[in-house]
Amino acid sequence: MKGQRRVRLWIRKSIITAGCVSLVLAGGNSQLAFAGSVNTDRVASDKADLSVTPTSMIEDHSFQLSTAEFYSEYMEKYKDEPVPASEIVLGAEMVSELIGEDSEVITDFEGKSGKSIKTGEKSSVTWTFEVADPGLYQLETSYYPIEGKSSAIERSVLIDGKLPFQEAAFIQLDRVWGNVKDEPQQDNRGNDLRPQQQEKPVWQTTLFKDSNGYYEEPFTFYFSKGRHTLTLTSQREPVVISEIRLLHEELPPEYTTYAAEYKDQVQRTPDDVFIELQAEKASAKSSPTLYPLMDRSSPAVEPYSPSVSKINTIGGYNWRIPGQWIEWNVEVPEEGMYELAFKAKQNFSRGVYSTRKIMINGEVPFQEMNRVSFRYKSSYAMQVMGDDTPYLYHLKKGTNVIRMEVSLGEFASLIREVQESLTELNAMYRKILMITGTAPDEVRDYRLSERVPNILDVFANESERLQAVGKRLRELSDEKGDQDALLKTMALQLDEMIEDPDTIPRRLSAYKTNTGGLGTWLQQTREQPLEIDAIYVTSPGKKVSGKGMGWFARTWHEIVTFLYSFFIDYDQIGNAATDKTQKTITVWIGSGRDQANTIKAMIDETFTPESGIQVNLKLVPMNSLLPATLSGEGPDVAMQMGNDVPVNYAMRKAAADLSQFDDFNEVKQQFRESAMVPYTFENGVYALPETQTFNMLFYRKDVLEELGLQIPQTWEEVGSLLTVLDKNHMDFGLPLVTQPQYPGENVPPNSVYSMLLFQGGGEFYRDGSKESNLDSKIGMEAFKQWTEFYTDYKLEREYDFANRFRTGEMPIGIADYTTYNQLTVFAPEIRGMWGFTIIPGTVQADGSTDHTVASGGSGVLMLEDADDKQAAWEYMKWWTSEETQVKFGREMEGLMGAAARYPTANIAALEKLPWPVEDYENLQKQMEWVRGIPEVPGGYFTGRHLINAFYRSVDGKIEPREALMDYVQYIQDEIRVKRNEFGLPE
């Protein structure tokens, strides 16, 4: 039955011996919940202090595992239950258990009288209470977002120790953000600078709702009569909670009822009110990504300039995720009924519209404001609420708060239908895959309609469902778009497979492509972007002009901006150094303009004022660094350089030795020793680490549970797992065997070979890095083990891990840990169904397991020709410091979302970035096993010839030892030649 699956409990013997239990779970298409048993006898009261259990005690409880159903199934079960009018308030005095070292009962916190519960990032709080009137209740909380890692607060809700439905595992509580300064600042070229965002915490009240936005109404929970427990388990970030309320919020009235209630106010409204509120001057927002924007594409925006960048709009593509909101304060001279209009642009989603929920002073005034649509337009347009018959809104005298929140509106139920359909189709794909494999024999009769139960019924149901969704999408769209094209294609293919089941195997590739496309469709359709320039509050009947929206204004704008493009230096970021008496350095960066703008803003805000050193930051293609350095036109500092660059420059006396600075030893303590290895050469250090990345083991919980597989701890266990995967025509992912994209490109040693070599106790080089060590016994064994994955187990060498992991075709694999960021954004439909952990290890002679993994990354280097090395060193220290790296990491995530989570090399900074607690703990475990690969003269041959030996062994069927020995000789020769060239002892 859907929503019900077997639960498999795996207990590691080594951990049991230590005296505690580690639980590794794999759930089906459902979220597995951990619930501590609640001691209902320990109920706190006003007369007694509540004891707080340490965080370490969480795992000592008798955990109850439950496989939860979807919310739609949950509500179908309880849809006929009553909705009580009573309300239940759960305050601090009703807390029966509080777990977490950072958790405590506090009094009179931040203006809130009485007791509140402070819960840490790793915590659990349980209330025990009696329900007199059984039925359906909504849950509302009052909370205060205390300082954390600047991400949204996330909690799981458990009723009587169980997760009631899947979606309750991800309840999100927003933080409040605002501009650091009320007015935008300018650089010395007249451009506005992007306002920095800071958290502005306040007490908030919110109902628990779906964080994905698939359900418009808040969640409803069923409580029977009697004693119950309610538990909030932390997933991310600390928070203070004053109380939880069980209630049922009344729906807002329709506009006709609302207008009738306030009809007397119409006559009292002044007839000369015209308030133009610039949208970029928002008072608060739910995310730091919702910062004001600069739009130079239209003369309709205010303030407008064709020559310099002006802060003039807000929202855009950043304002697209359901639940994100922006607030504005508007001052009204007299109480009355007013019209509301927006100057906005929705040129992102053709064929559909973006939806917003509009609230005034904390409430949705009438039902029509739950779904306000902004249709596709290529440029800015004036939209009056109510169109030809404008709505009137009751506003009080003084300050009124207008909030606009992203909502899926009428698309919510459609997206949810496609989400559930995709889950069914992916499950069916895996079942077919287990029989046919990824490359079915087109002439073989697999009898899929007999061997896969209900396959044709599932296809028929999903075809019907997708066609119904497509029809509804066409009805909602006011113009032709491609939003339903993929749904039509998928439904048509399902119909063809139903009509002729024998063709299913040969259609499998197209089936996989289309289901992958459905996942992308879900992600894109869920996004509801909207850019706003101005908000207008006017007396009834007062017209709002569309200045700058005409044809002539747009044409003149294009001509003027084209002429200005001949005089503007787009490579220069922010302020240009002008004070000739002040220390000045030039810094090059090769990443995107958003990163460069952020770094320059941080430089102008903190580094230059504190150090007195001016910085000319330039966005430059980094392949121009070498010719620029040779010609004497290079920078003082180059950022985001690959691991191979600093030492190669050092060999040629082009990079400065950082170890000569007095405080170098203090600075290097901020990084792991492994991060410094690639930049160390002949007792000198030639760069500071910026980022450090390494591999982790990613796995699908649901698929492994279906196959009855455990997460492998050793390579021997991987071998057993591969046998089961192969029987089911599934794959294990090992990092790609990369090849040079152009002649001379540096190719680092393969990460799988590196980890096998290190785990076996081997090294890449010996004798003071004068010779390659790949021809050692350990090096040969590691190479043989590596190639056997492809010869004996037939693993694939080239694949799209994210896509194949998403479909379940590759349910487990090793990948760079930053893949986590991609999957979080790229595959929302498998949220909660996957995880990552430390990579498999090699068992040592003493019985322990070595999980060593090689690292990569980037660094910041100082050129030897730098005019002021001390000033350059001060900049490098500032840039790699904990405070700066934390701020940059949070800014990047605020700017571009979770996909841009920064893999900083600074140990303390990484801990302060917004990782979920469980995921960061797994990351930290792997960090303890990270090792760096040294860079040596001629070392670029190592990675290149390692690949050559690999192909000669795997494709050429040459014995691994022979293949590697031949190429090791080339590596030895190159190292010898380069050491001789640079005058180094051989």
N, C-alpha and C positions, 0 to 999 in steps of 0.2 A: 504494500500500500504506500502511496506517495507520502513522503514525509516521515516514514518509519523505516529505519534501517538497523542492521546489526551494529553493535558497538563492540569494538575489539580493544582490549586493555593490554598494553605492553608494559612490563616492568623490568627495568634494567637491574640485573642481579648485583652489579657493582655498586649501584646506588643504595639498594636495600641493605647491603652489608654496612654501608656508612651510617645507616640508621634513619633514613628518610626515603620517601618514595617519589620517583619522577615518572609522570604519566605522559606517554606519547600517544596522541590520538589521531585517528583518521576517520572523519565523518563522511557520510554520503552527501547528497545535495542538501545538507542541513548543517546547522551550526552546533558543535558540541559544546556543552556548557559545563563549567566546573562550579559546583555549589557547595560551600561549606555547611556542615550541619549547624543549626542554630540552637544555642542553649537558651530556650525560652524561659528558663527559670532565672536567668541573669538579666532581668529587665531593670534598666536604670530609672531612677526617679529624681525628682527635685531634691530629695533629701539625701541621696547617695551619689557619689561620683562613679562614673562609668569607667571600668578598667579597660585599658587599651592593650590588645594582644599584639605582640611584635609581628612585623611583616613575615619573618621567617617561620612563624607558626601557621601561615596560610596553608602550606603544603602538608601540615600535620593533621589537618581535619580529615574526616572520612568523606571524601568527595563523592558526590552523586552525579553521574553522567547521564544526560538526557539528550536525545536526538530530537530537535525541535522541528516543527512544521512551519510552513510559510504563514504569513499573517492572513492571507486570503483564506487559507484552509482553517485557520484558527477562528476567524470571524464567521465562516460558514457554519462552524460547529456551534457557536454561541449567538447566532444572529437573532434568535427568538427570545433571548433572555431580556428581562426588564432593565430599564435605566432608572435607578433610584434617584430621588430628588435630594437625598441626604448627602452630606459632605463629611469626610473623615480627614482630620489633620494629624499628620505624624511629625511631631516635634522631637527635639533632642531628648526629652524625657522618656520617649518611647523606644529609644535605641536599645537593643538587647545585646548587640555585639559590634565591636569596632576593632578592625584589624589594620595594622600598619604603623610603622615607627613614626611616620610624620602625621599621624592622625590623633586628634584630641577633641574634647569638648571645650568650646571657648564661649565667653560671655561678652555681650555688647560689642559686637565686631562691626567696625566701619559704619556706625550709625544705626545698626540693627539691634534693638534692645532684646534682651533675653539670651537664651543659649542657642548656639549653632554648632555644627559638626564640621571640623576641618578634616578633610580626607586627602591623603598624599597621592602621589602618582602610582604607587603600588599599595592599594588599600581595598578594604571592603567594609561596608556599613550595613547593618541589618536592623530594621524596625519590626517590632512584634505588636499586633493590634487585633481588635475584635471587629468583625463586620456583622452588623445587625440586619441590614437590608441587602440581600444578595443581588447581584446583577453586574452590569457593565459600567465601569468607571474609567475616566481618563485620569492620567497622572500629571500633576503640575508641581513644579519645584521653584523655590526661590533660592538663588545661588549668587555667590560672589566669586569671580574668577581671579584667584590669587596668582602671584607671580609663578610662572612655569617656564616652558620652552617656546612660548608664543604661538602655539597651535591650538586648535579647537579642543575642548575638553570632551572626552569620550568615556562613557560608562555602559556597562551591561546591566540589564534589569532582570532579576530573578524573583519569581513568585513562589513562595514555599520551597525555596531551594532549587527551582527548576527554571530553565529558560522557556517562557511561554510560547515564543515563536522566534524564528530566525532573526528577524529584523530588530528584535529587542536587544540583540547583542551589540548594536552600534547606535546608541543614543548619543546625540551630539549636543553639547551646550556651547554656545558661541561666546567668544570674547568680544570686547568693544574696542574699536580702534579709531584713531583720529590723527589729524596732521599735527606734527610737532609745533609748527608755526602757523598762525592764522593766515598770513599773507605769503605768497610765493617769493623766494629769493632769486636774484639774478646773478649770472656770472658776469665777468667783465667784458663780455661781448654782447650783452643785452638779452641773452636767452634765459627764460625762466628755468629754474632747477626743479626737478621732481621733488615734491614735498616728502620728507621723511615721515614715516608712520610710527606712532607709539601707542601702546595700550593705555586705555583710559577706563580702568575697571569701575563698574558700578553694580549695585544690586539689581538683578534681573529676575523676571518671572516668566517661565515658559512651560508649555505643555510638551510632553514627550511625543515626538513625531518621527517619521521615517527620514533618515538622513540622506537617502537617495532621492527623495521627493516623489516616489512612485505612488504615494497615498497623500491626497490633499488634506484630509482630516487628520487630527492627532490620533495616535493609537488608543484603542479601547481595550481594557483588560477585564477579564471576568473574575469576580471574587464570590465564592459561595459563602453562606452564613457560617460564622464561627471564627476561630483564631487563625490568623495568617501571618506570614513573614514576607517582608519586601526587602530585597538586598540590591544594593548598587555596588558593582565591582568595577574597579578602575581599570581602564585600558590605556589611558593616556592623560596626563596633566593633573595637577592638584586642583581642588576647589573647596569652597566653604558652602555648606548647605544649611539653611535655617530650618526648612521644613519641606515635607512632601504632602500634597493634598490629593485626595481621591474625590473626584467630582465629575460633573458632566457640563461642559460649556455649552451655552445656548448658541444656536446659529444666528447670524445677523439677519435682520429683516430684509425683505425685498425693497427696492428703491421706492416703490409707490407707498409702502407703509412708512418708510423712513421720511419721505417728503411730507406726508400727511402729519407726522408727529411734529415737524418743525415748520409747518406752513406759516405760523404767526411770525417767525423770525425773518421771513422774506421781506416784509414791509419795513422792518427795522434796519435792514442792511444799507449802508452808505452806497450811493450810486457812482462815486468817483474813485473807488479803490482800484489801483493797478500796481501790483507788486511783482517785480521781476527778480527772481532768485537765481543767481548763478549756481548751476548744479555742482560745479567743482568745489564750492564752499560748503560741502556736506558737514554736518555736525558730528556724525558717528557712522561707523560701518562695521560689518561683522568680520571682515578679513583685511589684513594689510595689503592684499592684492588689489583692493578697491581704492587705490590712490588716484588723485586727479591726473588727467591726461593732457597731452599737447596735441591738438589737431590742426594741421595746416592745410588740410585737404579741401576746405570749404570757406567761402567768405561769410557764411551764415552764422559762424560761431562768434562768441564774444567772450573775452577780448580777442580781436583779430589782428594778425600781422602777417604779411606775405614774406617778410625777410627774416624774422627771428621767431624762435619757439616760444609760445605763450601757453600757460596753463589755462585751459578753457572748457574742458569737458570732464566727464567722469563715467566710469563703467566700461563700455566697449566689450572686447572679448574676455577681459578679466571677470566681468560680471555676468556669468553664464551658468553657474552651478546652483541647482535648486537649494533654497534655504539662505543664500547670501542676501544680505539686505543693506540698504543705505538710508540714512535719516537726514532730514533737513529741518532746521528751526525757522519758522516764518512768523513774523510779528504782524498781527492784525489790529487795526485801530479800534474796531468795534465788533462786538458779538453779532453774528449774522450768518446768512447763507451766501456762499461764494462759489464761483466757478473755478475749475482747475484745468490747466493745460500744460503740455510738455513740448519743448522743442527737442526732438530726439531723432536718432538714426538707427535703423536696424537693417544694415546691408550685409549681414552675415549669413542668414539662412533663407535662401530663396525657396519659395513654395510653401513655407510655413510661417508662423509668427512667434514672436517672443511674448511670454506671458509674465505679468507681474501682479502681485497681491499688494493693494494699497491700504495702508492703515493710517488712521489719524488719531493722534493722542492715545496710541496703544490699542485701538480697536478697529476692526473692519467695519466701516459705517453701514454698509448694506451689501447684500450678497453679490451684486454685480462687480464689486471691487475685489472679489476673490480671484477673478479671471479677467484682467485687463489685457487686451491683445495689442501688440505693436506689429503691424504688418511690414513686409519687406519693402524698403525704399532704398534707392541707390544713393540718396543724399538726405540731408536733414529735412524734416517735415514737422509742421505744427499739428499736434493732436490734442483736441479738446475732449475732455472726458464726457461722454454722452453724445458726441458727434453733433448732429443737427439739432437735437434737443438736449442741451448740456445739463449734466447733473449739477445739483446744488449741494454743497457740503456745509454742515454746521461747524463753524469755527468760533472759539471763544475769544474774548478780548485778550490781547497780549500774545504770549508765545504758544504756538501750536507746533506739534511734531508730526511731520509727514514721513512715513516709512514706505519704501518700495522693496518688496522681497521677491526674489526669483521663484517662480512657480511653474510647474509643468502644466497646470490647468487641465484643459480637456485632453491633453496629450498623455497625462499621467497613467490613465487606465490602459491606453494603447501601448505605451512603452512597457508597462507591466506585463501585458499579454505577450508581447514579443520576447520579453525577458524569460517568461515561463516557457514559451515555445522553444527558445534557444536552449534552455536547460534540457528539455526533452529530446531535442534533435541531437545535441551533443552526446547525451547518454546513449542514444540509438546508434550514433556514429561509432562510439567505442565498442558497442556490442557487435556491430558489423565488422569492425576492424579486427576483433579477436578471432573472427572466422576467416576473413579473406586476406588480411594483411593490407599494407598500404599500396601494393601493386598487384591487384587481383588478376588471375588468369581469365581473360575475357571469354574463353571458350569452355570454361569449367562451370558446371552446374553446382552452385554452393547450396541450393535449396534454402535460401535465407528466409523465405516466408514460413518455412517449417521450423528452422533451427533458431530463429529469433522470435520469441513469443510476441504476438500482437504488433508486429512491425508494420503491417499494412494499416491496422486500426490507428496506430500512432501517427503514421504519415497522413492518413485521411483527416484526423482531428486537427493536426497542425496546419495542414493545407487550408482547411476551412477557417481556422482561427486567423491565419495570416491574410487570407483574402478579405475577411471581415475587417481587420485592422486597416488594410490598404484602402478599402472602400470608405471607411470613416475618415482616413487621412485626406482623401480627395474631397470629401464633403467639407472638411475644415479649411482646406486651402482655398484661397481666392484666386489662384493662378496655377498654371501648370508647373509642376516641379518634378524632381526625380526622387522625392521622398519615398514613394511607394514602389519604385521600379524594382528594387531588390526583393521586396516582399512578393511582388508578382512573379519574379524569376524563381524564387524559392518554392512558392506554391505550385508553379507550373512543373518544376522538376519533381516535386513530391507526387503530383497527379500522374506524371509519366511513369514513375517507379511503381505506383499502385496499379496502373494499367498493365504494365509488363514487368513483373518482379524479377524476371531473369536478367534484366538490364541493370539492376542495382549495382552489381560489382563494377561495371565499366563506367557507371556514373559517379562512382565514389569520390573521385578527385574533384569533380565539379561540385558535388555535395559538400565536401570539406571547404572548398573555396567560398561557397554561398553561406555556410554557417559562420565562417570567419567574417564574412561581410556583414552578417546580421549583428555580430558583436560590435563591429565598428559603427553600424547604423545606430545601435543602442547608445553608444557613447556620444555620437554626434547629435542625435535627435534630443538627447537629454540636455544638451547645452542650449541655453536661451540667452544669447548676448543682446545687449542694448546699450547704446551710448546716449547720454543726455547732456545737452548744453545748458538748458534753462528750464525753470519751473515758473509758471505764472498763476497768481491768485488774483482774481478780478471780481468786481461787482457783476451781478447778473446782466448779460447782454453786452458787456464791454468787449470790443474786438481786440484780437492780438495779431499784430502784423507779422509777416514772414520776411523780414529784412534779410537781404543777401541770398535769397533762395531762387532768384530769377536767372534767366539764361544769360543776360548781359553781365551780371555780377560774377557768375561762375566763369565765363569766358575771360573777362578781364583779370580775374584771379590767376588763371592758368598762364596768361601772358606774363604777368608781373613776377610770379614765382619762377618761371623759366629764366627770366633775365637775371634775377638775384642768384640763381644757381651758379653763375659764372664768377661770383665774387665771394661765396661762402666756403670756408674750409671745413669740410665735413669730417676730416680725419681728427681734428682737434676736439678734445672732449673737455667741456667745462671751461674753467678759467684758464687763460693763457698767461704765463709768467710775464710780468711787466717791470717789476722792481729789479733793476740791474744790480743793486747793492745787496740784495737778499740771496742767500744760497738757493740754487735752482738745480734740479735734476730732471732728466728726461727718461720717461718710463714707457716701454712699448708693451702692448697687450694684443693678443691675437684672437680673442674670443668675440662674442657678440657685442653689439652696441649697448644692450641693456646692462650687461655685466660691467662694461666700461663706464657707463653713466653712473652706476651704483658706486663703483670704486672711487670715481672722481668726486662724487658728492661726499663720500666718507673722508677723502683726503682733505677737501676744502673745509669740512666740518670739524675734524679733529686733528689730523696730522699736521697740516700747515700752521694752524694757530698755536699748537702746542710745541712744535719743533722749530718754527720759523723757517722751514724749508719749503720753497715753492716746487710744485711738481707739474711738469708738462706731460700729461698722459695722452698717448696717441694710439689709435686703433689701427694696427698695421698687420698685413699678412706676414706671418712669422717666417715664411720661406725667404723673405727679403732680409732677414737678420744677417745671414752670412755675407752676402755682397755688401751690405751696408757697413758691416764691421771691417771688412777688408778695405773698403774705401775711406774708412775713418769717419763715416757718417752714422755710426750706430748709436744706440741709446746708452744710458748709464746702467739701466736695469731692464731686464727682459723677464716678463712674467709668463707663467703657464707653459713652461718648456718641458718637453718630454724627458724621461729619465736618462736618455742617452746623450743629450746635448751638452750639459755642463762639463762632463769629463772630457768629451771630445774637444770642446773649446779650451779646456785647461791644458790638454796635451800640446795645444798650439799656442800656449801663452796668451790666450784671448780672454780667459775668465779669471777673475780675482779670487785669491785664496781667502775664504772667510774665516778660517781658523786663526788668522793673524790678529783679529780683533780681540781686545782684552776680555770682553764679556761673551765671547762665542760659546764657551763651555756652559754658561748659564742659559743661553738661548736654546742650545740644542737639547736641553732637558725637556723641552716642550713636545718633543717628537719621540716616537719609538726608534730604537737603534736601527731597526730594519729600514725605516724611511730614509736614514742618512747614508745607507750603504751605497746606493747608485751614484751618489755625489761625492764620494770619497776616493781620492787618488793620490798615491805616493805621499801619504801623511798630510795631505791637504784636503779641504772640503770646499766645493765650488758652487754650492747652491743650498738653499733652505727649502724643505718640502712644503708644498702648498696642499696637494691632495695625495692620498694614499688609498689604493683600492686593492682588493683581493677577492678570491673566489669563496662562494658559499654553496651549500647544497640546497637547492629548491625542490619542493615536493608538493604534489597534490594530495591532500588528506583524503578526499573522497575517493579518488581512483585507487590509491594504495589500500584503502579499507575494502573496496570491492574485490581487490585481488588477494586480500589477506596478507599483505606484505608489511614488514616493519621497515623503519628508516635504517639504512645500513650504517654501522659504526666503523667497519673496516672494509678493506678492499676484498677480502675473502667473502664477506657478506654481500658485497656488490656483485661478485661472480654468481652467487646463488640467486640474487634478485634478477640479474640479467637473463637467467634461464627462464624464470617465470614471465618476465616481460616479453621475451622472444616467443614463447608459446602463445601469448596473447597479441602478438604482432605490434607490440609497443616498443618504444625506444628509451634509452638512457642517454642523456645529453652530456657530452664532454666538450669543453671550449673548442671553438673552431680552430682548425689548422690553417692559419692565415698565410697568405703569400704576399710578396712585395707588390704594391700597386704600381710602382714605377721603378726603373733601375736605380739602385743605390739606396732605396728606402730601408731604414733600419727596421728589422723585424725582431722583436724580443723573443727569447726562448719560450717555447710553448709552455703554458702555465700548468698543464697536466704533467708533462715530463718534469717540470721544475719541482712540483710538489712530491712526485714519486722519488726523485733524486734526493731531495732534502729529508723526506721521511725515512729513507734508507740510510741516512747519515752521510750522504755524499756532498760534494762541492762542485761548482762549475770550473774552478781554476785551482791550481796548486803551485807550490814553490813561489810564493809571493806574487801570484797572478802572472807568472811568466809562461805557464803552460796550461793547456786545457786539461781538465780532469775527467772529460767524458769517456775516455778510454779506460778508466778504472773499472774494477769489477762491479762496484755499485752503479756507476754510470751505465754500464752495459746492461745490467739487470733491470734498471729503471726503463731503459729504452726498449728492451724486450717486452716488459710488462705493458708499456704504453702502446706499442704496435699491436700486441695481441688483442687489445680491445677492438681493433679494426679488422684483424685477420681471423681471429677465432670467434668473436661475438658479432662481427659485421656491423659495428656501430657506424653511424653516418658521420661524414666529415664536414659537410656543409648543410646547414639547416637554419630555419628561423625559430630560435628557441621560444620567443615570446608567443608566437602564433601556435606552435605545436604544444606548448605547455598549456595554453589557453583551451585548446580543444581536448586535452587529455591524452593526445597521441604520444606525447613525451611527458609522462607524469612525474618524472624525477630527472634532475640533471644538475650539473655544476656550472655556475655562471658567476660573473662579476657581481659583487653585492649591490652595485648600483642598479642592476636589473630589477631589484625590489621597487625602485621608484617608477620604472616603466610599467611594471605589472599593476601597480596600484592605480595608475591612471588609465592604462591601456585595456585592462580586463576587469572592469567593475563587476561583471556578471559572475565572477568566481571569487568575489570577496568573502573572506572567511573560510574558503575551501583550500587554501594553500599556506605554506609557511617556508621558512628557511632556517637552516641549522649548520653546525660545523661539518666540514667535508669528511668523508671516510678517511681513516688513518691506517697506518701500517703497524702491526703488532711487533713490539720489540722483544728482545731476549728475556727481559725481566717481567714480561707479561703486560706491560703498559702499552698504550696505543699512542702513536705519534701522529698528530693531525696537522703537521706543518704545511703551510701554503705560501707560495711566492707572491710578492706584492708588486704593483705597478704604481703609476702616479705621475705627478708633474711637480716642477719646482720653479723657484725664482732665482735668477742668477745675476751677478754683477759683472759687467764687462771690465776687463783689465784697463781699458782706456778711459774709464770713468774719470771725469775731471775732479770730482769731490767724492772720494770713496767713503769718507765718514758719513756724509749726508746720505749717500746711497745705502749704506749699512743701516742708518737710522730708519730709512723707509722700509727696508726689508724686515727689520725687527718689528716695526709697527704692523706691517701687513700680515706677518705670520703669527702675531700674538693672539692669545686666547680671545680677548675682547673683540678685536677686529674680525677674526675668523667667525666668531659666533654671530656678530652683527651682519657680516656679509652673507653667511649661510642662511640666516633668517630672512634677510632682504631678498635673496634669490628665491627662496621658497614663497615668500610673500608676493614676489613679482610674477613668478611663473607657475606657482603651485607645487604640489608634492613631487612632480616629475623632476624638479630642479633641485632636489635635496642635495646639499653640497658635501662631498666626501672629503672633508678637511683632514689634513695630516696631524693637526694639533690635537693631542690626546684629550685635553680638558675641554676644548671647543666641541669636539664630536659628541661628547656626553651631553652637551647642552642644546644640541639640535633636536627638533621635535620628532624623535623616534618613539613609536609605541613601546611600552615597557618590556614586554616579552620579546619583541624583535630586537631591541637594543641589547638585551641580556644575551641572546644568541650571537649577536654581532661581537659582543665583548669576549665571549668564549673563544671565538675564532681569532680575535686580535692577539690573543696570547700565543698563537702559533705562527704568526706572520714572520717571514724572513725576506730580506732584500737580495736582489741579484746584483753583484758588483759589475761595474763597467770598466773594461780594460782596453788598452790599445789593440786594435784588431778584433775586439769583442763582437763587432757587428757581424762577423762571420759565424758566430756561434748559433744565433737564432736562424740565420739563413741556411746554413748547412745542416742544421738539425732537421729542418723541413725537407731538405734534399734527401737526407738519409731516410727519413720517414717514408717518403714516396718511393724511394728505391726498394725499401723493404716491403711495404704494403702493396704497391702496384707492380713492382718489378720482381716480386716473389724471391728476393734475396734474403738470406739468413740475416737477422737483425744485427748480430755482432759484426759480420763482415761489412754490411752497409754502413754502420756507424764508424767503424775503424777507417774506412777509406776517406770519409769526410773529416774526421778528426785531424787527419794529417794536413788537410787544407787549412783548418783552423790554427793548428800549431804553426804552420808556415807564416800565416798572416800576422799572428801575434809577434813572431820573431822579427818579421820585416818592419812592423810598425814600431816596435821597441827600438830597433836599430835606427829607424828614421828619426825618432824623437830623442835619441841619445840616452836611452835608458839601459841599465845593465841587463844582459841576457842570462 
